[in-house]
């Protein structure tokens, strides 16, 4: 038996040169972008020899089952719509319209959109703020416990870990707390697909230590930190059957998932085994860079996320780009670099030469004074605001109005204002401090 039975089933069928009287329209032949021609033969639709993501009991389901086994989870499901699709799947699995859920305020806008679509009522879970580093710290267990006690009947707790800045939240005690209160723990692990390869902890799966093994559900974006095509992700769940997760995913996902993407996920699983040591080496390089340059530090941090903390993040990013180096993102005081096993020693030497050229070596992390983002007052539930009649207005005229959409600088895509929340003077001042100006246009309810 091969280690890539789904991938092999596609290649074997393609080599038989079947007459393709079905989708997709390129029929496995040439495509307008010649770079895609090598992949075209594997780009099938649902057929007997190729499998069906929503059919089950085939090589494709076996590929997902092995992913779950490696990660120490009960079920895994391939997503070709990124972690956004994965999060919608988990909400569909574990909540019902009208449910109240405890939501990490540091949540990607896809979570806010899911709440509006599925009619979920958020209770916000604030994080402690590190004013000097201008970032939120890890979620505190005591805060989760307190809010669950104050809000009986919450059905799910939603936490993001790691954040865009690599700040991680230990989950085992939080999961136990959620379960004592009858709530499910849903985790947005979009930036954590590589973590079982580099984290050290008590072995809880075949890969080693999976920080998400205690959760009821988690989605990871394989394309963010592993060598996988854009939009690929995997959603994992515990105490859930494959048929249940298929049904939940079907609510918001395409009925024509990319077979090329799913084949890439099938191949990726064994690649992770083969390149584990390279990821550990990258983590060691990242730690060396943190000691030599001004960087953000956290008590529990993604070993492969390098976040520079400087007086002017936009200026630093521009300097690096002038030397052909493009970070993931920058904000007022941070420049975020994602390191993966695709990075070689020569790549990091190129980065260090640029940092040294601009005089960053040996500099301490800049101590800033940005206040924590304020949490707005809510005047409507997310769904009511999202589907209400709307109008556009300039930000300077939005004071007192209720947001009809997420207002979030992207990246990182973390909302300052969510649908249904009121834009007041404090919110306005904070948005100006980030990257908005008076002429920025926002959508508000009428």
One Martini backbone bead per residue (centre of mass of N, CA, C, O) as a GRO file, in nm:
protein
  446
    1UNK     BB    1   0.096   0.036   0.023
    2UNK     BB    2   0.069   0.352  -0.008
    3UNK     BB    3   0.121   0.687   0.124
    4UNK     BB    4  -0.056   0.800  -0.154
    5UNK     BB    5  -0.350   0.699  -0.254
    6UNK     BB    6  -0.486   0.945  -0.376
    7UNK     BB    7  -0.266   1.046  -0.560
    8UNK     BB    8  -0.231   0.772  -0.708
    9UNK     BB    9  -0.519   0.754  -0.826
   10UNK     BB   10  -0.486   0.998  -1.012
   11UNK     BB   11  -0.233   0.916  -1.174
   12UNK     BB   12  -0.338   0.645  -1.278
   13UNK     BB   13  -0.585   0.756  -1.430
   14UNK     BB   14  -0.434   0.958  -1.613
   15UNK     BB   15  -0.251   0.729  -1.755
   16UNK     BB   16  -0.515   0.606  -1.910
   17UNK     BB   17  -0.645   0.818  -2.090
   18UNK     BB   18  -0.917   0.946  -2.055
   19UNK     BB   19  -1.225   1.043  -2.166
   20UNK     BB   20  -1.323   1.383  -2.105
   21UNK     BB   21  -1.681   1.436  -2.035
   22UNK     BB   22  -1.594   1.664  -1.816
   23UNK     BB   23  -1.501   1.816  -1.565
   24UNK     BB   24  -1.293   2.029  -1.653
   25UNK     BB   25  -1.242   2.219  -1.947
   26UNK     BB   26  -0.932   2.122  -2.000
   27UNK     BB   27  -0.907   1.796  -1.984
   28UNK     BB   28  -0.588   1.777  -1.897
   29UNK     BB   29  -0.461   2.003  -2.055
   30UNK     BB   30  -0.411   2.289  -2.167
   31UNK     BB   31  -0.331   2.613  -2.034
   32UNK     BB   32  -0.292   2.946  -2.029
   33UNK     BB   33  -0.104   2.857  -1.796
   34UNK     BB   34   0.174   2.674  -1.837
   35UNK     BB   35   0.240   2.614  -1.532
   36UNK     BB   36  -0.031   2.416  -1.511
   37UNK     BB   37   0.012   2.164  -1.697
   38UNK     BB   38   0.125   1.951  -1.489
   39UNK     BB   39  -0.163   1.952  -1.319
   40UNK     BB   40  -0.408   1.896  -1.508
   41UNK     BB   41  -0.433   1.575  -1.497
   42UNK     BB   42  -0.534   1.601  -1.172
   43UNK     BB   43  -0.793   1.776  -1.261
   44UNK     BB   44  -1.074   1.670  -1.132
   45UNK     BB   45  -1.366   1.514  -1.071
   46UNK     BB   46  -1.629   1.333  -0.965
   47UNK     BB   47  -1.529   0.993  -0.958
   48UNK     BB   48  -1.481   0.674  -0.911
   49UNK     BB   49  -1.149   0.679  -0.934
   50UNK     BB   50  -1.118   0.964  -0.748
   51UNK     BB   51  -1.352   1.058  -0.579
   52UNK     BB   52  -1.532   1.208  -0.279
   53UNK     BB   53  -1.557   1.439  -0.037
   54UNK     BB   54  -1.891   1.364   0.004
   55UNK     BB   55  -1.891   1.037   0.002
   56UNK     BB   56  -1.684   0.829   0.082
   57UNK     BB   57  -1.515   0.541   0.097
   58UNK     BB   58  -1.205   0.625   0.013
   59UNK     BB   59  -0.898   0.753  -0.049
   60UNK     BB   60  -0.974   1.033   0.059
   61UNK     BB   61  -1.067   0.943   0.338
   62UNK     BB   62  -0.802   0.808   0.416
   63UNK     BB   63  -0.626   1.062   0.409
   64UNK     BB   64  -0.782   1.201   0.642
   65UNK     BB   65  -0.749   0.981   0.858
   66UNK     BB   66  -0.438   1.005   0.878
   67UNK     BB   67  -0.423   1.291   0.971
   68UNK     BB   68  -0.573   1.242   1.237
   69UNK     BB   69  -0.374   1.038   1.350
   70UNK     BB   70  -0.117   1.219   1.354
   71UNK     BB   71  -0.281   1.447   1.544
   72UNK     BB   72  -0.483   1.310   1.758
   73UNK     BB   73  -0.760   1.289   1.604
   74UNK     BB   74  -1.072   1.186   1.494
   75UNK     BB   75  -1.094   1.422   1.266
   76UNK     BB   76  -1.056   1.498   0.911
   77UNK     BB   77  -1.066   1.788   0.676
   78UNK     BB   78  -1.064   1.911   0.362
   79UNK     BB   79  -0.971   2.243   0.255
   80UNK     BB   80  -1.031   2.492  -0.026
   81UNK     BB   81  -1.116   2.765   0.179
   82UNK     BB   82  -0.963   2.759   0.413
   83UNK     BB   83  -1.014   2.858   0.741
   84UNK     BB   84  -1.287   2.972   0.685
   85UNK     BB   85  -1.420   2.703   0.622
   86UNK     BB   86  -1.341   2.567   0.890
   87UNK     BB   87  -1.498   2.758   1.080
   88UNK     BB   88  -1.778   2.714   0.963
   89UNK     BB   89  -1.780   2.414   1.025
   90UNK     BB   90  -1.754   2.433   1.337
   91UNK     BB   91  -2.004   2.602   1.386
   92UNK     BB   92  -2.200   2.395   1.257
   93UNK     BB   93  -2.135   2.168   1.460
   94UNK     BB   94  -2.147   2.343   1.767
   95UNK     BB   95  -2.393   2.525   1.667
   96UNK     BB   96  -2.681   2.747   1.698
   97UNK     BB   97  -2.910   2.950   1.639
   98UNK     BB   98  -2.874   3.192   1.909
   99UNK     BB   99  -2.620   3.144   2.030
  100UNK     BB  100  -2.390   3.173   2.285
  101UNK     BB  101  -2.052   3.308   2.262
  102UNK     BB  102  -1.710   3.292   2.337
  103UNK     BB  103  -1.494   3.562   2.213
  104UNK     BB  104  -1.212   3.636   2.093
  105UNK     BB  105  -1.109   3.950   2.011
  106UNK     BB  106  -0.868   3.801   1.850
  107UNK     BB  107  -1.037   3.786   1.562
  108UNK     BB  108  -1.109   3.702   1.271
  109UNK     BB  109  -1.337   3.811   1.038
  110UNK     BB  110  -1.459   3.529   0.980
  111UNK     BB  111  -1.597   3.502   1.258
  112UNK     BB  112  -1.785   3.745   1.229
  113UNK     BB  113  -1.927   3.639   0.974
  114UNK     BB  114  -2.033   3.376   1.100
  115UNK     BB  115  -2.215   3.508   1.312
  116UNK     BB  116  -2.401   3.646   1.109
  117UNK     BB  117  -2.492   3.397   0.941
  118UNK     BB  118  -2.560   3.206   1.219
  119UNK     BB  119  -2.671   3.364   1.461
  120UNK     BB  120  -2.455   3.474   1.676
  121UNK     BB  121  -2.378   3.557   2.028
  122UNK     BB  122  -2.151   3.763   2.164
  123UNK     BB  123  -1.896   3.720   2.408
  124UNK     BB  124  -1.632   3.890   2.518
  125UNK     BB  125  -1.274   3.805   2.513
  126UNK     BB  126  -1.040   3.946   2.674
  127UNK     BB  127  -0.708   4.067   2.676
  128UNK     BB  128  -0.417   4.120   2.782
  129UNK     BB  129  -0.208   4.411   2.776
  130UNK     BB  130   0.093   4.505   2.604
  131UNK     BB  131   0.209   4.815   2.592
  132UNK     BB  132   0.514   4.791   2.509
  133UNK     BB  133   0.434   4.574   2.258
  134UNK     BB  134   0.149   4.610   2.125
  135UNK     BB  135  -0.001   4.348   2.256
  136UNK     BB  136  -0.154   4.064   2.307
  137UNK     BB  137  -0.193   3.827   2.516
  138UNK     BB  138  -0.278   3.563   2.653
  139UNK     BB  139  -0.517   3.378   2.746
  140UNK     BB  140  -0.706   3.361   3.045
  141UNK     BB  141  -0.841   3.136   3.248
  142UNK     BB  142  -0.987   3.323   3.454
  143UNK     BB  143  -1.159   3.468   3.237
  144UNK     BB  144  -1.311   3.227   3.132
  145UNK     BB  145  -1.437   3.140   3.399
  146UNK     BB  146  -1.587   3.401   3.465
  147UNK     BB  147  -1.764   3.421   3.201
  148UNK     BB  148  -1.903   3.146   3.238
  149UNK     BB  149  -2.034   3.218   3.511
  150UNK     BB  150  -2.183   3.489   3.400
  151UNK     BB  151  -2.269   3.294   3.127
  152UNK     BB  152  -2.492   3.090   3.110
  153UNK     BB  153  -2.512   2.877   2.811
  154UNK     BB  154  -2.261   2.856   2.674
  155UNK     BB  155  -2.150   2.662   2.383
  156UNK     BB  156  -1.884   2.838   2.304
  157UNK     BB  157  -1.525   2.868   2.258
  158UNK     BB  158  -1.316   3.125   2.102
  159UNK     BB  159  -0.976   3.077   1.982
  160UNK     BB  160  -0.660   3.232   1.910
  161UNK     BB  161  -0.388   3.005   1.800
  162UNK     BB  162  -0.192   3.184   1.687
  163UNK     BB  163  -0.114   3.483   1.629
  164UNK     BB  164   0.021   3.694   1.403
  165UNK     BB  165   0.257   3.740   1.641
  166UNK     BB  166   0.287   3.442   1.792
  167UNK     BB  167   0.081   3.423   2.016
  168UNK     BB  168   0.025   3.186   2.271
  169UNK     BB  169  -0.222   2.948   2.399
  170UNK     BB  170  -0.281   2.752   2.642
  171UNK     BB  171  -0.539   2.478   2.635
  172UNK     BB  172  -0.599   2.253   2.844
  173UNK     BB  173  -0.739   2.413   3.080
  174UNK     BB  174  -0.951   2.550   2.902
  175UNK     BB  175  -1.089   2.294   2.804
  176UNK     BB  176  -1.175   2.193   3.083
  177UNK     BB  177  -1.347   2.438   3.150
  178UNK     BB  178  -1.548   2.419   2.920
  179UNK     BB  179  -1.652   2.129   2.989
  180UNK     BB  180  -1.765   2.198   3.271
  181UNK     BB  181  -1.974   2.412   3.112
  182UNK     BB  182  -2.067   2.280   2.828
  183UNK     BB  183  -1.836   2.367   2.627
  184UNK     BB  184  -1.687   2.435   2.335
  185UNK     BB  185  -1.363   2.419   2.171
  186UNK     BB  186  -1.265   2.669   1.944
  187UNK     BB  187  -0.995   2.688   1.697
  188UNK     BB  188  -0.779   2.930   1.556
  189UNK     BB  189  -0.499   2.773   1.366
  190UNK     BB  190  -0.395   2.905   1.098
  191UNK     BB  191  -0.077   2.955   1.214
  192UNK     BB  192  -0.034   2.616   1.321
  193UNK     BB  193   0.055   2.373   1.122
  194UNK     BB  194   0.371   2.342   1.239
  195UNK     BB  195   0.379   2.285   1.552
  196UNK     BB  196   0.426   1.967   1.580
  197UNK     BB  197   0.734   2.007   1.470
  198UNK     BB  198   0.843   2.228   1.720
  199UNK     BB  199   0.716   2.140   1.970
  200UNK     BB  200   0.750   2.093   2.322
  201UNK     BB  201   0.610   1.790   2.464
  202UNK     BB  202   0.384   1.580   2.545
  203UNK     BB  203   0.301   1.310   2.393
  204UNK     BB  204  -0.023   1.306   2.174
  205UNK     BB  205   0.108   1.197   1.900
  206UNK     BB  206   0.275   1.092   1.631
  207UNK     BB  207   0.430   1.371   1.590
  208UNK     BB  208   0.390   1.444   1.919
  209UNK     BB  209   0.298   1.777   1.973
  210UNK     BB  210  -0.042   1.878   2.004
  211UNK     BB  211  -0.199   2.173   2.104
  212UNK     BB  212  -0.508   2.070   1.987
  213UNK     BB  213  -0.603   1.788   2.115
  214UNK     BB  214  -0.816   1.920   2.338
  215UNK     BB  215  -1.007   1.997   2.128
  216UNK     BB  216  -1.299   2.000   1.940
  217UNK     BB  217  -1.184   2.232   1.735
  218UNK     BB  218  -0.970   2.283   1.436
  219UNK     BB  219  -0.795   2.516   1.223
  220UNK     BB  220  -0.554   2.485   0.949
  221UNK     BB  221  -0.319   2.661   0.745
  222UNK     BB  222  -0.111   2.515   0.529
  223UNK     BB  223  -0.030   2.770   0.346
  224UNK     BB  224   0.120   2.949   0.566
  225UNK     BB  225   0.358   2.713   0.694
  226UNK     BB  226   0.337   2.528   0.440
  227UNK     BB  227   0.386   2.339   0.135
  228UNK     BB  228   0.102   2.481   0.013
  229UNK     BB  229  -0.157   2.576  -0.138
  230UNK     BB  230  -0.361   2.806  -0.175
  231UNK     BB  231  -0.646   2.746   0.052
  232UNK     BB  232  -0.530   2.535   0.225
  233UNK     BB  233  -0.685   2.308   0.466
  234UNK     BB  234  -0.749   2.181   0.806
  235UNK     BB  235  -1.004   2.006   0.980
  236UNK     BB  236  -1.058   1.936   1.325
  237UNK     BB  237  -1.206   1.668   1.536
  238UNK     BB  238  -1.387   1.568   1.827
  239UNK     BB  239  -1.646   1.356   1.859
  240UNK     BB  240  -1.663   1.320   1.533
  241UNK     BB  241  -1.788   1.244   1.239
  242UNK     BB  242  -1.745   1.240   0.904
  243UNK     BB  243  -2.042   1.295   0.829
  244UNK     BB  244  -2.072   1.552   1.001
  245UNK     BB  245  -1.842   1.721   0.870
  246UNK     BB  246  -1.953   1.715   0.587
  247UNK     BB  247  -2.222   1.852   0.644
  248UNK     BB  248  -2.106   2.116   0.763
  249UNK     BB  249  -1.931   2.198   0.513
  250UNK     BB  250  -2.161   2.215   0.289
  251UNK     BB  251  -2.285   2.494   0.366
  252UNK     BB  252  -1.994   2.677   0.264
  253UNK     BB  253  -1.894   2.497   0.032
  254UNK     BB  254  -1.783   2.358  -0.238
  255UNK     BB  255  -1.878   2.113  -0.493
  256UNK     BB  256  -1.573   2.191  -0.636
  257UNK     BB  257  -1.311   2.070  -0.543
  258UNK     BB  258  -0.972   2.061  -0.552
  259UNK     BB  259  -0.774   1.797  -0.645
  260UNK     BB  260  -0.496   1.925  -0.629
  261UNK     BB  261  -0.511   2.021  -0.338
  262UNK     BB  262  -0.571   1.740  -0.211
  263UNK     BB  263  -0.314   1.605  -0.315
  264UNK     BB  264  -0.123   1.795  -0.163
  265UNK     BB  265  -0.216   1.703   0.119
  266UNK     BB  266  -0.138   1.409   0.091
  267UNK     BB  267   0.173   1.471   0.047
  268UNK     BB  268   0.231   1.650   0.301
  269UNK     BB  269   0.232   1.453   0.534
  270UNK     BB  270   0.513   1.314   0.471
  271UNK     BB  271   0.678   1.573   0.455
  272UNK     BB  272   0.668   1.637   0.756
  273UNK     BB  273   0.845   1.402   0.842
  274UNK     BB  274   1.100   1.468   0.658
  275UNK     BB  275   1.108   1.799   0.778
  276UNK     BB  276   1.133   1.835   1.085
  277UNK     BB  277   1.434   1.921   1.128
  278UNK     BB  278   1.418   2.181   0.963
  279UNK     BB  279   1.222   2.325   1.150
  280UNK     BB  280   1.406   2.318   1.396
  281UNK     BB  281   1.626   2.490   1.265
  282UNK     BB  282   1.455   2.740   1.217
  283UNK     BB  283   1.395   2.786   1.518
  284UNK     BB  284   1.691   2.839   1.593
  285UNK     BB  285   1.732   3.081   1.410
  286UNK     BB  286   1.510   3.254   1.532
  287UNK     BB  287   1.638   3.275   1.815
  288UNK     BB  288   1.896   3.418   1.723
  289UNK     BB  289   1.754   3.670   1.607
  290UNK     BB  290   1.618   3.763   1.871
  291UNK     BB  291   1.894   3.822   2.019
  292UNK     BB  292   2.009   4.039   1.786
  293UNK     BB  293   1.719   4.172   1.766
  294UNK     BB  294   1.434   4.363   1.760
  295UNK     BB  295   1.192   4.183   1.951
  296UNK     BB  296   0.931   4.001   2.024
  297UNK     BB  297   0.804   3.881   2.342
  298UNK     BB  298   0.685   3.571   2.486
  299UNK     BB  299   0.593   3.320   2.692
  300UNK     BB  300   0.427   3.203   2.430
  301UNK     BB  301   0.587   3.108   2.122
  302UNK     BB  302   0.636   3.094   1.805
  303UNK     BB  303   0.932   2.956   1.679
  304UNK     BB  304   0.868   3.089   1.359
  305UNK     BB  305   0.814   3.388   1.468
  306UNK     BB  306   0.923   3.706   1.340
  307UNK     BB  307   0.912   4.006   1.549
  308UNK     BB  308   0.953   4.326   1.502
  309UNK     BB  309   1.042   4.600   1.736
  310UNK     BB  310   0.972   4.933   1.645
  311UNK     BB  311   0.918   5.261   1.589
  312UNK     BB  312   0.894   5.200   1.254
  313UNK     BB  313   0.744   4.967   1.066
  314UNK     BB  314   0.709   5.093   0.783
  315UNK     BB  315   1.004   5.174   0.742
  316UNK     BB  316   1.133   4.897   0.771
  317UNK     BB  317   0.978   4.761   0.540
  318UNK     BB  318   1.083   4.947   0.319
  319UNK     BB  319   1.382   4.883   0.349
  320UNK     BB  320   1.356   4.583   0.282
  321UNK     BB  321   1.221   4.619   0.003
  322UNK     BB  322   1.464   4.777  -0.121
  323UNK     BB  323   1.619   4.473  -0.082
  324UNK     BB  324   1.400   4.240  -0.161
  325UNK     BB  325   1.229   4.228   0.118
  326UNK     BB  326   0.918   4.054   0.218
  327UNK     BB  327   0.703   4.081   0.441
  328UNK     BB  328   0.397   4.004   0.567
  329UNK     BB  329   0.393   4.257   0.779
  330UNK     BB  330   0.281   4.584   0.905
  331UNK     BB  331   0.300   4.830   1.159
  332UNK     BB  332   0.372   5.068   1.369
  333UNK     BB  333   0.583   4.845   1.554
  334UNK     BB  334   0.577   4.609   1.327
  335UNK     BB  335   0.748   4.315   1.182
  336UNK     BB  336   0.647   4.032   0.993
  337UNK     BB  337   0.801   3.703   0.993
  338UNK     BB  338   0.784   3.403   0.809
  339UNK     BB  339   0.907   3.088   0.904
  340UNK     BB  340   1.033   2.808   0.714
  341UNK     BB  341   1.150   2.523   0.546
  342UNK     BB  342   1.211   2.709   0.287
  343UNK     BB  343   1.428   2.824   0.456
  344UNK     BB  344   1.756   2.921   0.428
  345UNK     BB  345   2.055   3.025   0.530
  346UNK     BB  346   2.087   3.232   0.295
  347UNK     BB  347   1.827   3.388   0.359
  348UNK     BB  348   1.906   3.481   0.650
  349UNK     BB  349   2.163   3.628   0.561
  350UNK     BB  350   2.019   3.836   0.391
  351UNK     BB  351   1.864   3.957   0.625
  352UNK     BB  352   2.106   4.033   0.811
  353UNK     BB  353   2.242   4.228   0.618
  354UNK     BB  354   2.011   4.430   0.614
  355UNK     BB  355   1.995   4.483   0.920
  356UNK     BB  356   2.290   4.580   0.944
  357UNK     BB  357   2.282   4.813   0.741
  358UNK     BB  358   2.043   4.959   0.930
  359UNK     BB  359   2.123   4.910   1.248
  360UNK     BB  360   1.971   4.660   1.422
  361UNK     BB  361   2.198   4.547   1.563
  362UNK     BB  362   2.155   4.538   1.917
  363UNK     BB  363   1.884   4.642   1.943
  364UNK     BB  364   1.630   4.722   2.120
  365UNK     BB  365   1.325   4.702   2.190
  366UNK     BB  366   1.065   4.894   2.143
  367UNK     BB  367   0.904   5.119   2.363
  368UNK     BB  368   0.581   5.162   2.386
  369UNK     BB  369   0.223   5.332   2.416
  370UNK     BB  370  -0.007   5.166   2.320
  371UNK     BB  371  -0.320   5.118   2.355
  372UNK     BB  372  -0.580   4.945   2.397
  373UNK     BB  373  -0.834   4.834   2.235
  374UNK     BB  374  -1.144   4.917   2.222
  375UNK     BB  375  -1.468   4.816   2.325
  376UNK     BB  376  -1.751   4.832   2.190
  377UNK     BB  377  -2.072   4.905   2.159
  378UNK     BB  378  -2.375   4.720   2.137
  379UNK     BB  379  -2.683   4.756   1.929
  380UNK     BB  380  -2.644   4.483   1.767
  381UNK     BB  381  -2.658   4.207   1.616
  382UNK     BB  382  -2.470   4.082   1.371
  383UNK     BB  383  -2.699   3.997   1.175
  384UNK     BB  384  -2.870   4.253   1.178
  385UNK     BB  385  -2.641   4.439   1.069
  386UNK     BB  386  -2.550   4.278   0.810
  387UNK     BB  387  -2.880   4.293   0.695
  388UNK     BB  388  -2.909   4.582   0.689
  389UNK     BB  389  -2.960   4.876   0.599
  390UNK     BB  390  -2.733   5.088   0.410
  391UNK     BB  391  -2.445   5.315   0.435
  392UNK     BB  392  -2.218   5.554   0.336
  393UNK     BB  393  -1.925   5.689   0.515
  394UNK     BB  394  -1.725   5.890   0.660
  395UNK     BB  395  -1.549   5.853   0.941
  396UNK     BB  396  -1.597   6.147   1.060
  397UNK     BB  397  -1.933   6.072   1.038
  398UNK     BB  398  -1.960   5.793   1.234
  399UNK     BB  399  -2.047   5.899   1.489
  400UNK     BB  400  -2.301   5.688   1.631
  401UNK     BB  401  -2.272   5.459   1.445
  402UNK     BB  402  -2.346   5.146   1.293
  403UNK     BB  403  -2.191   4.877   1.201
  404UNK     BB  404  -2.213   4.660   0.892
  405UNK     BB  405  -1.905   4.595   0.923
  406UNK     BB  406  -1.592   4.521   0.914
  407UNK     BB  407  -1.324   4.692   1.096
  408UNK     BB  408  -1.005   4.617   0.940
  409UNK     BB  409  -0.691   4.576   0.929
  410UNK     BB  410  -0.502   4.450   0.636
  411UNK     BB  411  -0.317   4.316   0.799
  412UNK     BB  412  -0.467   4.083   1.024
  413UNK     BB  413  -0.799   4.101   1.042
  414UNK     BB  414  -0.867   4.250   1.312
  415UNK     BB  415  -1.122   4.382   1.463
  416UNK     BB  416  -1.237   4.689   1.591
  417UNK     BB  417  -1.513   4.652   1.432
  418UNK     BB  418  -1.828   4.513   1.452
  419UNK     BB  419  -2.114   4.410   1.372
  420UNK     BB  420  -2.322   4.628   1.580
  421UNK     BB  421  -2.119   4.852   1.641
  422UNK     BB  422  -2.017   5.150   1.789
  423UNK     BB  423  -1.898   5.461   1.677
  424UNK     BB  424  -1.679   5.635   1.861
  425UNK     BB  425  -1.437   5.846   1.963
  426UNK     BB  426  -1.236   5.623   2.051
  427UNK     BB  427  -1.248   5.461   1.791
  428UNK     BB  428  -1.164   5.682   1.601
  429UNK     BB  429  -0.884   5.738   1.727
  430UNK     BB  430  -0.775   5.450   1.684
  431UNK     BB  431  -0.800   5.439   1.376
  432UNK     BB  432  -0.610   5.677   1.325
  433UNK     BB  433  -0.361   5.539   1.466
  434UNK     BB  434  -0.331   5.334   1.254
  435UNK     BB  435  -0.465   5.385   0.910
  436UNK     BB  436  -0.678   5.591   0.919
  437UNK     BB  437  -0.901   5.839   0.784
  438UNK     BB  438  -1.146   6.071   0.727
  439UNK     BB  439  -1.198   5.945   0.421
  440UNK     BB  440  -1.282   5.690   0.512
  441UNK     BB  441  -1.491   5.421   0.422
  442UNK     BB  442  -1.802   5.320   0.569
  443UNK     BB  443  -2.038   5.081   0.685
  444UNK     BB  444  -2.375   5.159   0.776
  445UNK     BB  445  -2.654   5.191   0.934
  446UNK     BB  446  -2.979   5.345   0.892
   0.00000   0.00000   0.00000
